[in-house]
Amino acid sequence: MHCESWRFPGVDGWDGGYAPLLRTRARAVVALPPGTDPTDLAPHADAGLTAIHAVKRLAPFVDSAATVVVIGAGGVGQLAIQLLRILTPARVVAVEPDPQRAALAETLGAAQVVADASDVEPDVHAVLDLVGEGEVPDQGVRMLRKGGVYSVVGYGGSVTLELLDLINRELTVQGNQIGTYADLLELAELVTSGRVRIETRRFPLTAVADALHAVSQGEILGRAVLIP
């Protein structure tokens, strides 16, 4: 993610996002145990890699007395909740207005789930913002205690930081992109061992329009997977 010449299929003009085959290099391939269904692992090369990278960067700032608020329990949020439970001793609170995703967040290990960021008391150690739009970024910063960390993955909006407040509360702001190959190897092991999972819905590649419609209608709890 720090490479000056990185390429992203389907995003930066490099074809391959919805292709039956993709040309790549051996260094980008992760070997899977015999009998493993790669379909269930597909979302982890993006959503999972984003989640584990953000959680690992946040981990040094939290201990067993810490509360981490995860804003958004979609695909990345579901993974972040599980990874926070595995990689940190922190108490995890999820913010999710959708009832189905909220219930799923509880089953995945969130100690508490609230419907709105304004429902969280402004005294938490860290916020992992997976929304990054509307009032959410400002709400995320406001709920931090002194010495807190605002870690952001979602984008599209903006946040206002008053420098005096930033200094007085000694806040840390982290921006997160995507993880490394080593992160992907670690994540694949967690997934194949059954410690991390994500809700997936499968579509044949020929039904890509149906998959995109289901996503736009909020019908996908976790991730849609296209199968060539």
C-alpha positions as CSV (number, residue, x, y, z in Angstrom):
1,M,0.0,0.0,0.0
2,H,3.1,2.2,0.1
3,C,4.3,1.3,-3.4
4,E,4.5,4.3,-5.7
5,S,3.5,2.2,-8.7
6,W,0.7,0.1,-7.2
7,R,-2.1,-1.2,-9.4
8,F,-5.6,-2.2,-8.5
9,P,-7.7,-4.2,-11.0
10,G,-11.0,-2.6,-11.8
11,V,-10.2,0.6,-10.0
12,D,-7.3,2.4,-11.7
13,G,-8.1,1.4,-15.3
14,W,-6.4,-2.0,-15.1
15,D,-8.9,-4.6,-16.5
16,G,-9.8,-7.6,-14.5
17,G,-12.4,-6.6,-11.9
18,Y,-15.2,-8.7,-13.4
19,A,-13.2,-11.1,-15.6
20,P,-13.3,-14.9,-15.5
21,L,-9.4,-14.9,-15.4
22,L,-6.9,-12.5,-14.1
23,R,-3.2,-12.4,-14.9
24,T,-1.1,-11.9,-11.8
25,R,2.3,-12.8,-10.3
26,A,3.2,-15.7,-8.0
27,R,4.1,-13.3,-5.2
28,A,0.4,-12.2,-5.1
29,V,-0.9,-15.7,-4.7
30,V,-1.8,-17.3,-1.3
31,A,-1.6,-21.1,-1.1
32,L,-4.8,-22.6,0.4
33,P,-5.1,-26.0,2.2
34,P,-6.5,-28.8,0.1
35,G,-10.2,-28.8,-0.1
36,T,-10.6,-25.1,0.7
37,D,-13.3,-23.3,-1.2
38,P,-11.8,-20.1,-2.5
39,T,-15.2,-18.5,-2.8
40,D,-15.5,-18.0,0.9
41,L,-12.0,-16.5,1.1
42,A,-12.5,-14.1,-1.9
43,P,-13.8,-11.1,0.2
44,H,-10.8,-11.3,2.5
45,A,-8.4,-10.2,-0.2
46,D,-10.1,-6.7,0.0
47,A,-12.4,-6.3,3.0
48,G,-10.5,-8.6,5.2
49,L,-7.1,-7.2,4.3
50,T,-8.4,-3.7,5.0
51,A,-9.8,-4.7,8.4
52,I,-6.7,-6.6,9.6
53,H,-4.4,-3.7,8.6
54,A,-6.5,-1.1,10.4
55,V,-6.9,-3.4,13.5
56,K,-3.1,-4.1,13.7
57,R,-2.3,-0.5,13.5
58,L,-4.8,0.3,16.2
59,A,-3.7,-2.5,18.5
60,P,-0.7,-0.8,20.2
61,F,-2.9,1.9,21.5
62,V,-5.4,-0.2,23.4
63,D,-5.2,-2.5,26.4
64,S,-7.6,-4.6,28.5
65,A,-9.2,-1.5,30.0
66,A,-9.9,0.1,26.6
67,T,-13.1,0.4,24.7
68,V,-13.0,0.5,20.9
69,V,-16.0,1.7,18.9
70,V,-16.5,0.2,15.5
71,I,-18.8,2.5,13.4
72,G,-20.5,0.4,10.7
73,A,-21.0,-3.4,10.8
74,G,-21.1,-4.2,7.1
75,G,-18.5,-6.5,5.6
76,V,-15.4,-4.7,6.8
77,G,-17.0,-4.0,10.2
78,Q,-17.9,-7.6,10.8
79,L,-14.3,-8.6,10.2
80,A,-13.0,-5.7,12.3
81,I,-15.1,-6.8,15.3
82,Q,-13.7,-10.3,15.1
83,L,-10.1,-9.2,14.6
84,L,-10.3,-6.8,17.5
85,R,-11.4,-9.7,19.7
86,I,-8.6,-11.9,18.5
87,L,-5.7,-9.3,18.3
88,T,-6.5,-7.0,21.2
89,P,-7.9,-7.4,24.7
90,A,-10.2,-4.3,24.2
91,R,-14.0,-4.2,24.7
92,V,-15.7,-3.7,21.4
93,V,-18.8,-1.6,20.8
94,A,-20.5,-1.5,17.4
95,V,-22.6,1.3,15.9
96,E,-25.0,-0.1,13.3
97,P,-28.6,1.1,12.5
98,D,-29.6,-1.9,10.5
99,P,-31.2,-4.5,12.8
100,Q,-29.9,-7.6,10.9
101,R,-26.3,-6.3,10.9
102,A,-26.6,-5.2,14.5
103,A,-27.7,-8.7,15.5
104,L,-24.9,-10.2,13.5
105,A,-22.4,-7.8,15.2
106,E,-23.4,-9.2,18.6
107,T,-22.9,-12.8,17.5
108,L,-19.5,-11.9,16.2
109,G,-18.3,-10.6,19.5
110,A,-19.4,-7.0,20.0
111,A,-20.1,-6.4,23.7
112,Q,-22.6,-3.7,22.9
113,V,-24.4,-2.6,19.8
114,V,-26.1,0.9,19.4
115,A,-28.0,2.3,16.5
116,D,-26.4,5.7,16.4
117,A,-23.0,7.2,17.1
118,S,-24.6,9.9,19.3
119,D,-25.7,7.1,21.6
120,V,-22.0,6.4,22.6
121,E,-20.7,8.2,25.7
122,P,-17.8,10.5,24.8
123,D,-15.1,8.6,26.8
124,V,-13.8,5.8,24.6
125,H,-10.2,5.0,23.9
126,A,-10.4,4.4,20.2
127,V,-12.8,4.7,17.2
128,L,-12.6,2.7,14.0
129,D,-14.7,4.6,11.5
130,L,-15.7,2.5,8.6
131,V,-18.3,5.0,7.3
132,G,-16.5,8.2,6.9
133,E,-19.5,10.2,5.7
134,G,-22.0,12.7,6.9
135,E,-21.8,13.6,10.6
136,V,-20.1,10.3,11.5
137,P,-16.5,11.5,11.4
138,D,-17.2,14.5,13.7
139,Q,-19.2,12.2,16.0
140,G,-16.3,9.7,16.1
141,V,-13.8,12.4,17.1
142,R,-16.1,13.8,19.7
143,M,-16.6,10.5,21.5
144,L,-12.8,10.1,22.2
145,R,-11.3,10.5,25.6
146,K,-8.0,12.2,26.3
147,G,-5.2,10.3,24.5
148,G,-7.8,8.6,22.2
149,V,-7.3,7.4,18.6
150,Y,-9.5,8.1,15.6
151,S,-8.8,5.5,13.0
152,V,-10.6,5.9,9.7
153,V,-11.2,3.5,6.8
154,G,-14.5,4.8,5.3
155,Y,-14.2,7.9,3.0
156,G,-16.3,10.3,1.1
157,G,-16.8,12.9,3.9
158,S,-14.6,15.1,6.0
159,V,-13.8,15.8,9.6
160,T,-13.2,19.1,11.4
161,L,-10.2,19.1,13.8
162,E,-9.7,22.1,16.1
163,L,-5.9,22.1,16.7
164,L,-6.3,23.3,20.3
165,D,-8.6,20.4,21.0
166,L,-6.3,18.0,19.2
167,I,-3.4,19.2,21.4
168,N,-5.3,19.4,24.7
169,R,-6.8,15.9,24.3
170,E,-3.5,14.5,22.7
171,L,-5.5,12.8,20.0
172,T,-4.0,10.5,17.4
173,V,-5.5,10.3,13.9
174,Q,-4.9,7.3,11.6
175,G,-5.7,6.9,8.0
176,N,-5.8,3.3,6.7
177,Q,-5.7,1.9,3.2
178,I,-5.1,-1.8,2.7
179,G,-2.8,-4.4,4.2
180,T,0.3,-6.2,3.2
181,Y,1.0,-9.7,1.7
182,A,2.1,-10.8,5.2
183,D,-1.3,-9.6,6.6
184,L,-3.1,-11.6,3.9
185,L,-1.2,-14.8,4.9
186,E,-2.1,-14.3,8.5
187,L,-5.7,-13.6,7.7
188,A,-6.0,-16.6,5.4
189,E,-4.9,-18.8,8.3
190,L,-7.4,-17.2,10.6
191,V,-10.2,-17.8,8.1
192,T,-9.3,-21.4,7.2
193,S,-9.0,-22.3,10.9
194,G,-12.6,-21.0,11.4
195,R,-11.7,-18.1,13.7
196,V,-12.8,-15.4,11.3
197,R,-15.8,-15.4,8.9
198,I,-17.9,-13.1,6.8
199,E,-21.5,-13.4,5.5
200,T,-21.3,-13.9,1.8
201,R,-23.9,-14.3,-1.0
202,R,-22.9,-15.9,-4.2
203,F,-23.7,-14.8,-7.7
204,P,-22.6,-16.3,-11.1
205,L,-20.5,-13.8,-13.1
206,T,-23.3,-13.6,-15.7
207,A,-25.6,-12.2,-12.9
208,V,-23.3,-9.2,-12.1
209,A,-26.1,-6.8,-12.6
210,D,-28.2,-8.7,-10.0
211,A,-25.4,-8.6,-7.6
212,L,-24.9,-4.9,-7.9
213,H,-28.6,-4.3,-7.5
214,A,-28.7,-6.4,-4.3
215,V,-25.7,-4.4,-3.0
216,S,-27.4,-1.0,-3.8
217,Q,-30.6,-2.1,-2.1
218,G,-28.8,-3.1,1.1
219,E,-29.7,-6.8,0.7
220,I,-26.1,-8.0,1.3
221,L,-25.2,-8.3,5.0
222,G,-21.5,-8.9,4.3
223,R,-20.1,-9.3,0.8
224,A,-21.4,-10.4,-2.6
225,V,-19.1,-12.8,-4.4
226,L,-19.1,-13.3,-8.2
227,I,-18.2,-16.8,-9.3
228,P,-16.7,-17.2,-12.9
